[in-house]
Structures are given as structure tokens and as C-alpha cells.
Amino acid sequence: MATTAVSVDEKLDKLRAEVAKLDQISENEKSGFISLVSRYLSGEAEQIEWSKIQTPTDEVVVPYDTVASPPEDLEETKKLLDKLVVLKLNGGLGTTMGCTGPKSVIEVRNGFTFLDLIVIQIESLNKKYGCNVPLLLMNSFNTHDDTQKIVEKYSNSNIEIHTFNQSQYPRIVTEDFLPLPSKGKSGKDGWYPPGHGDVFPSLNNSGKLDILLAQGKEYVFVANSDNLGAIVDIKILNHLINNQNEYCMEVTPKTLADVKGGTLISYEGRVQLLEIAQVPDEHVNEFKSIEKFKIFNTNNLWVNLKAIKRLVEAEALKMEIIPNPKEVDGVKVLQLETAAGAAIRFFDKAIGINVPRSRFLPVKATSDLLLVQSDLYTLVDGFVIRNPSRANPANPSIELGPEFKKVANFLARFKSIPSIVELDSLKVSGDVWFGSGITLKGKVTIIAKPGVKLEIPDGDVLENKVMSMALRIFKQCLSSPVFPKDMSQELPSLITPTELYIFVIFMCIPIPLRGSCEPARE
């Protein structure tokens, strides 16, 4: 045991010496990084005792419907909002959706980007109530330069915009536990942003926290920039101020699509975030159950600014460390991260509020983009409003193939976005192209065989159907005595042997009777 302790100390000393030589980062960043690594090496991670987990009461996770309405008086509402600042996490890139630069500048709807909508929303709020709600953007070193240029376009807006950077930490080479930049990797690949748990020390280290406190601000509303449902809620703000809650996490009912999301629990007298990585293997299925753990974290957080100052200065925010192994040019590296939601257990009178699903509308992929660009939503004063004519409270499940992964390809494959108000689920696979004015209803599956282009005609209505190349050919053959000439040679390459056998039988049926034989595409 003593040998292990010595090796850990030696490892940390060598790392500390190398980090001290890195001139690309501040002393605060160096100190924060060494502290994080020290905690990781000490193995201080607290193990969850499963038997101690309790379901939070309604006092701990407050149902949204029971939260009192805010004052109707405009002057009182102005006083509330003047205590608020909105902070959007803006460190992510749009690379997974085939875009360059910050993800927040991807166009979402009607030519507006995420950032455009955020600015319009807050500007509308400031105009309506005569208040001053500022916007803070926490960038990473990946998004800082681009964001600085982009925010210039809002210089004439009725909104005060601040930007600051989250910390920049060196990746650690797994083999010898030394920083990657000290081995010649001085470019961006040698560094990483340490997760959104870093928002609290970075807000303080940037000097922005002191500025906000001096302006009389009391609460910050933190949310991901790609969550279109994360808008200012005066009802929640009013509740927190009246009850002196230092921290509030918005949670929402879990569906089968959210089973891996973190949930709130009561643990040894405090409310705490439980992530799947903390769950013992034998209890993972139980954690994923929507019967026992019915809510999950939306990452919409409301936090008291004075409490942040107090806890950061006391170095008390020791959130669970998330080890994230990576590989850079064949070199195995480690980056250590933390999550902002895990900070909940350190704040006094911390609560969750079980909010409507409408407050969680993230755009992580083009399948989400299809939802928000469709007639399922409309845009009013920067707010994305759900179509009231949809009867199903849940959004459709949409699964698009890799051909749709990049935004440019996604947009090219739709002449116009289909109507999906009555859609339950959509699965698209292969080289599929959509015409204009298409309507999708119920459960729809569209499959193109590899190497074959499948076009859905303008104005088509697909309801509870499976659409494939074989079915398209069936439709063309309904009134033809022979296979269409343009298909006779290529038919075997377009469909499977089983489908070809069915066609042979089908073509033996007299033409007048074929209409009754059209396959049900279910």
C-alpha cells in the first residue's frame, strides 16, 4: 500500500512540474487541473450504497403544477427578472452534424441559429418588462474566437452580452501520466475543456461573477445552447427567490429514450444526482427502469450567485470525476471532466422541479432538426411553440440513416420538410429523397436497398406504411401487362430474390384484379 502511495505522489509531482512549464494557460487553470488530477489519483470517489437510495419526496422534487404563479403586476415581475442572468453553455462544436464552428450557429428554423433565437427571446423579455436580463456565453477554446466575431452582430440589440472561457486543461498521456502538450502537441489536440461542471470556477475566475453580484444579480439560469425548450420561466425564478433555494435542477418524466440519463435521488439526507456510471453493474437494469427512476436531468439549472461564490472560494465543489479516455494520433490519452448537475449536493436547500417535457427540446442530431423544422412547431418571438393540434403529448420517434447525418445532406434530401403532426415514428434507411408537400402519419418506415436511389413523390401521403423500392415497382405494375421496360433489366439488382418471386406471381394476375392485390405497406 505504501508503494502505491509513493508512486501516486511521484506521478503527481512529475505532472505538476511539467504543467508548471505550460505557458498557454493561467495559474488558476494549472491549479484547478492539478487539484482535479490529485482527487482522481487519490481514489476519493464516493461509492453509492444502493440500499441507502431513497425516492425524493415532492418537497425535494417539486411538481411544476404545484409551484405558485408569479405576480401579475408588471413592476413586480420586472424586479424578479432584474435579479436574473441567463448563461448558455457554448463550448461545443457542430462537427458531429457536419458543421464548422460553434454548434450554436447552426440554423435551426427560418434562417435563425440557436444563438439568434436565444438573443431574440431575452430581448423580447427585456422589452416586455423593461428589465435588464443579461446573456452570458461560456465558450471553450474551440469556440471562443468564432463566438467573439458572431456576437458583434447583436451590438444594437436590447441585451447585454458577456462571454468568458471555461478552463483549458492538458490531456494526459496514459502511458506515463504526463501532459500531452509537453510532448510537442501544443496545438488544440493537446487540450480539452473539462466538462460543464467547470462553469462555477470559470465564472468566478473570469471576474464575471463579481460583476454580476455588483449589479445586484442573484440567480443564474444555466442551460445548453442547443436546448430550444430552455427558456426563462418566471414561475420557477419566483419560487426559488421566495424559498431561498440555492440550487434547482429541472427534471422531467423519463421515457424509454432517456433511460441512461442521470436522475435525482435522496441520499443521506441530501438531494443528489445519480448517473449511470455510478450504478453498480447488478443494478443497471433497475436504474434504467422508468418505474422506479421516473425522472431525468434536463441540465436546465438555476443557481444562486452568492452561493457559487461561497463554495468556489471554499474549494467545496468536489463533483464526481468522469474519466474520458481518448486517442490522439495513435496516442492514448485521458481527460478528466465534471458535470454541473453533480454540484447539487453541495448547495443549501437544493431542489429539483419536475417540469413539462416541453422544457427539454435538445437538437443533438438532424433527426431532432427535422422535428423543430416541421409543422409540429412554430416560431413566435424566438420561442419554439408546439403545434396544439397534435393529440399525442410525446414527440414522434425519428431515426434517420447516416446519409442524413450532416446538416447539408439532410437539407438537400428534403424539397420541403414533411408534415408530421400525426406521425408516431419514422425510420429512414438508405439513399432516400423526399419531394415537397409530403405527409407522414402513424408508423412509417422507408427503406432503400444499398446502391439504389428511392424518391418519395411530391404530395405523397404515407400512413402506417413500409415504403421500399419493391413496393414502388408494385405500384407501377398495377396497370401494366409487363414489367416497365426501364426496369426489366435492372429489376434483379433492385429487389431481393423473394420479392422477385412475388413479382412473377403478381404479374400472372389479370390487370383488373391487381388493384385489390396492392400490398398493404404495414
N, C-alpha and C positions, 0 to 999 in steps of 0.2 A: 504493500500500500504506500509506503514511504517513497519507493522508487517512482511510482506513478505520480505522486505529488511533486517530486523533484522535476520529472520530465515535463509536467504541465507548466511549472514555473519557468523552466528553461525555454520552453516553447513560447511562452508569453513574453519573456524578456527579449528573445531574438526578434519576435514580431514587433514589439514596442520600439526596438532600436531601428528597425527598417522603416516603420511607419513615420518615425520622427524625421526621417530624411525626405519624405514626400512633401514637396512644396506646393502641390496643386490644391491642397485642402487646408482648412483653417485649424487652429489649435482646438477649437470646440469639436470639430469633426473628428480629429485624431483621438481626443479624449473619449468621445462617445463611442467610437469604434472599438477602442481597447476595452472599455467597460463592457460592451456587448460580448466581445470575444471572451473576456475573463469569466463572465457569467456562464457562457456556453461551455467553456472548458471545466469549470467547477462542477458541472452537472447539477446545478441548483434547481433544475426543472422540477416543479412540484407535481407529484403523481396524484391523479384523481382517484379517490376511493369511491368506487361505484355505489357502494351501499349508502354513502352519505349524500348522494344527489337527491334533491327534492324538486318537485314541480313548483314553480313560483306561483304565489297567490296573486289575486287581482290587485293587491296593494303594491306588489313588486312589478308585475307586468300588467299595466293598466289597460283595460279595454278602451279603445278610442271613443266608442259611443258614450262612455261614462264621463269623459273629460268635459268639463263645463265650457260653454260657449264663451268667446271673448266678449269684452264690452262692445256695444254697438256704437257708442259715441266715437266720432272720428278723432277727436283730440286725445282721448284715452288710448285709442289704437296707435296713434302717432307716437305717444310716449313709450308704448311697448316696443314698437319697431325701432325706435331710436336707440334701444339697448342691444340691438342685434347686428351681427355681421355674418355674411354668408361666405363660406370657404369651400371652394371646389378643388378636389384632388385632380391635378392636371399634369401628372408626371408620365402618363402612358402615351406610347406612340401608336399610330394607326397601322403598323406593319402587318398585323395578323389579318387585316381586311384589305391588304394590298395598297395602303396609302402611305405617303411620306409625311413626316412632321407629326405634331401633336394630334392625338385622336380627337380632341375637342374641336378640330377644324374640319372634320368630315361633315359634308352636307347631309342633313337629316331629312328635311322636308321643305318644299317651296323655295329652295335655294339657301335656306338658313342652316348654319352649322350649330353644333351643340353650344358653342360659346355665344353665338348670336342670340340664341333662344334664352340663355341664362341672363345675358345683359338686358334683353327686352323685358323679361319677367321682373327683374329687380327695378328697372327703370319705371315700369308700369306701377309698381308698388310705391316707389318714391313719389311719383306724380300723384297718385290717388290719395295718399295720406299726408303728403307734404313732409315726409320723413327723410332720413339720410341713412339708408342701409348700404354700407359699402360691400364691394366684392373683393375677396382675396383669392388668388390663384396660387396654389402650391405646385410649383414646377419641379421637374428633375433637371439634371444637367443635360438630359436628352432633349428636353422641350423648351428650355429657358430662352435661348436666342430667338427661336421662331415665335414664341409667345410674346416676347417683348415687341416684336415688329407688328404682330397681329393686333395687340391691344391699342395701338395708335389709332386705329380706325374708329375707336369708341371715344376719342378725346372730346367730342362735342356732346356726348350722351349725359343724361342726368344721373350719373352714377360715378362714385369714387372707386377706382380700381387699383388694388395693390398687388404686386407679385413678390414672391420670395421663393428661394430654392430649398428643397429638402436636402438632407445631408448627402454627401458623396463619399462612399466607403470603398476601399480597395477590395477586390476579390482575393480570396485566399487560395493559394495553390495547395491542393490536398496532400501532395507528396511530402512537402517539407514545412507546411503551415506558414509560409512567408507570403507577403503581398505580391500579387501578380505585377503591379506597376514597377516594382523594384527589380523585376527581371526583364525590363525593356519594353513591357507592354504599357506604354504611357498614354496610349490613345483611349477612346471611350470603352473599348473592350476590357480594359483593366479595372473598370469601376462599376459600381452598381448603386441604385437608390435603395435604402434598406427598408422598404415597405411603408405603408401609410401610418404605422404606429409612430413613425418619426415626426409626424405632424406637430406634436406637442413641443419637443425640444427645439425643432426648427423654427416654429412660430416665435418662441422666446429668443433664440439665438439671433434671429433676423432683426430683432428690435421692433417688429410689427406688434407684438403683444403689448409692449409698454405704450405704444402709440394709441392702440385701441382702448386700453384702460384709461389713458389720459383723456380720451374723447367721451368717457362715460359709458362705453360699451360693456355689456355684462355677459352676453351669450354669443357663442359661435355655432352656426349650423353648418356641419361638415357633411359633404356628400360627394360621391363620384361624379365627375363631369359628364359621364355617359348615361346617367340615370335620369331619364326625362320626367320621371314621376317625383323627383326630389325637389319640390318647390317649398317656399316658405309657408308654414302653417301657423297662423296667429293663435289658433286654439292651443296648440302644443306649447308655444312660447309663453302664453299667458299662464298655463298650468305650471310650468317649471318655475316661473318667477314667483307665483303665489305660494308654491310649496317648497321653494328653496332647494330644488333638486339640482345637484351639481352636474349630473350626467344623465342623459336619456338616450337609449338606443331604440330606434324604431324597428320593430319586428313585424312580421306578417305571417298569416297561416301558410304552412308548408304544403306543397303539392309533391307529386312523385318526381317532378323535375328538380326539386330543391333538397333532395334527401341528404346531400353531402354538406349543405350549408350549416354554419355554426348556429347554435341555439342558446337561449338563456336558461340558466338553472339557478336554484338557490343552493348554496354550498357553505356550510359552516356559518350561517347567519348573514351571508352577503350574497348579492346577485353577481353572477359570474357567466362569462361566455365560455361555452364548451364547443371546441372544434373537433372534427372527426379525427385529426391527428393525435388528440389526447385520449381517445377512446381505446380501451383495451380490446384486443382482437376478438375476444369472445363476446363483446357487447356491441360490435359494429352494426350488426343487423338490427339490434334493438334501437341504436341511435338513429338509424335510417327510417325507423318506423314513424309513420305520420299519426299513429295512435298515441304513443307515449310522448314523443317530442313533436309538438304540433306547430311550432313557430320557428322562424329562422331570421337571422340578422340581415337587414337590408343595407347596412352600412350608411344609413342616414343617422347622424349623431348630433346631439345638442349638448354643448359642454360650457360650463361656467368658466369665464376667462380668469377670474381671480383664483379659482381652484387649480387651473392649469399652471398658473404662475407659482402657486404654493408648492405643488407636487413636483414640478420640474426643478425648482431651486433646491428642494429637499432630496432630489435624485430618487424619488419614491416610485416612479412609474417603471416598474420592472416587469413588463409584459412577457408572456411566454415567447420563447425564441423559436422561430421557424427556420430550420436548416434547409437551404435550397441548393442542391448540387447542380452544377452546370459543367459544360465543356467549352473551352475557348481555344480554337485552333489545335485541337487534339490534347490540350492540357486540362486535366480535371481540376475544377475549382469549386470553392464553397462560398456561398453568400448567406449571411445571417440576417433575418428580417423579423419585424414585429408588426402586429396588426392593431389599428386604433381601437377596434371593438374590445380587445382584450384588456384595455385600460379601465373598463367599467368598475372592476372590483376595488379600485383604489380611491374612488370618489365617494363623498358622503351623500347619503340619500339618493343614490343612483337607482334609476328605474328603467323599465322598458315600457313602451306603449305599443299595443297591438293595433297597427294601423291597417286601413284598407289596402288591398293589393295594388290599387291604382297608384300608390306612392312608390311602387317598385316597378319601374319600366326601363330596365337597362338595355342598351344596344351593344351587345358583345360580338355579334356576327351579322351577316347580311340577312339571315332569317328574321332577326329582330327588326332590321331595317325595312323588310317587307311589311311587317305589322304596322309600323308607325307611318309608312308612306301610303298605306291603303286607306280605303273608306271606313276602316274601323276607327280612325282618329281624324279629328280636325284640328286646325291651329287657330287659337284665339289669343291675341296679345302675348304671343310667345309661349303660351301654355298649350300642351298637347292634351286635347279633350277627347274622351272615349265616346264613340257613337252610341247614343241611348237606345237606338233601335236594335242593338244586339241583345238577344234574350239571355244567352249564356254568360254568366259573370266571369268565366275564365276565358283567356285568350286562346285562339287556335294554336295547336302544336304544329310547328313548321320545321321541316327538315329538308334542306337543300343540299344537293351534291357538291363535290369540290369544284365543279365548273362555275359555281355561283359564289365561290368564297371571296374573291376580290370584288370590291365595290364597282370598279369599271366593268368587269364582266357581268356582274349582277344587273347593272343598269342596261347594258347592251342586250340582254336576253329578254327584256320586257319592253314591248312597244308602249304599253302602259301597265301600271300596277293593277292586277285583277281585283274585282270586288270580293271581299272575304268576310262580309258581315255575318253570313250564315255558315261559315266554314268551321269545322271541328278539328280537322287535321289535314295536313298536306305533306306528301313525301315526293320529292322530285329527284330522279336519278338519271344521269347521262346527259347527252347533248340535246337539251330541251330548250325550245324557244317559244315565247308567248306572244301572241298577237295582241291587238288592242280590244278593249271592251269585253274581256273575258270575265265570267262569274264562276266562282268556286263555292260549292256548298257541301256540307256534310263531311264525309271522309273521302279524300281524293288522293290517288297515287298515280304518278306519271313516270313511266319508265322508258328510256331509250336504250336500245341494245348498243353495246360498245361499237364505235365506228359508224353509227347511224344517227343522222340528224332527225329529230322529231319536232315538227312545228304544230303548235296549237292554233287553230284558225281564229281570226278576228271574230268577236261576238260569241264564241263558244260558251255554253253553259255546262259545266261538269258537276254533277251531283251524285255523291256516293258512288264514284266510279274509279276503276283502274284503267288508265289510258296507256296503251303501248303501241308500237309500230304495227303489231299483228292486228289490233283492233281497228286501227286506221285503215288498213288494207281491206279488212272485212267490210267496212263501211263503203269503200269504193266499189266493192264487188257485188253489193246488194242488187244492182240493176244491170249487171254486165254478164253476158253469156260466157265470157272467157276472162282470164286474168288480164288486167290492163297491160298493154304492150310494154309500157315503160317499166313494168315491174317483173315481167315474165323471166328475164334473165337474172335479175338481182334478187328475186324472191328468196331463194335458199340462203342467201347471206344476210337477209333482213330478219328472218324469223327462225325459231327453233324447229327441229325435225318433228316434234309433236304438233306444233302449230301448223306445219306444212301438211301433215297427215289430215288434220281437221279441215284445212282448206280444200283438199281434194274431195272430201266427203261433202263439204259445203257447196262446192261448185256443181255437184251432181243434183242438187235440189233445184226444181223449176223456179225460174225468176219470180213469179207471182207469190211463191211461198217463202222467199228468202227474207222478206221484211220481218216476218214473225220469228225468224231464226237469229236476228241480230243479237249478238252476245250481250248479256247483262254484265256491265263492267263493274262488278262488285267484288 
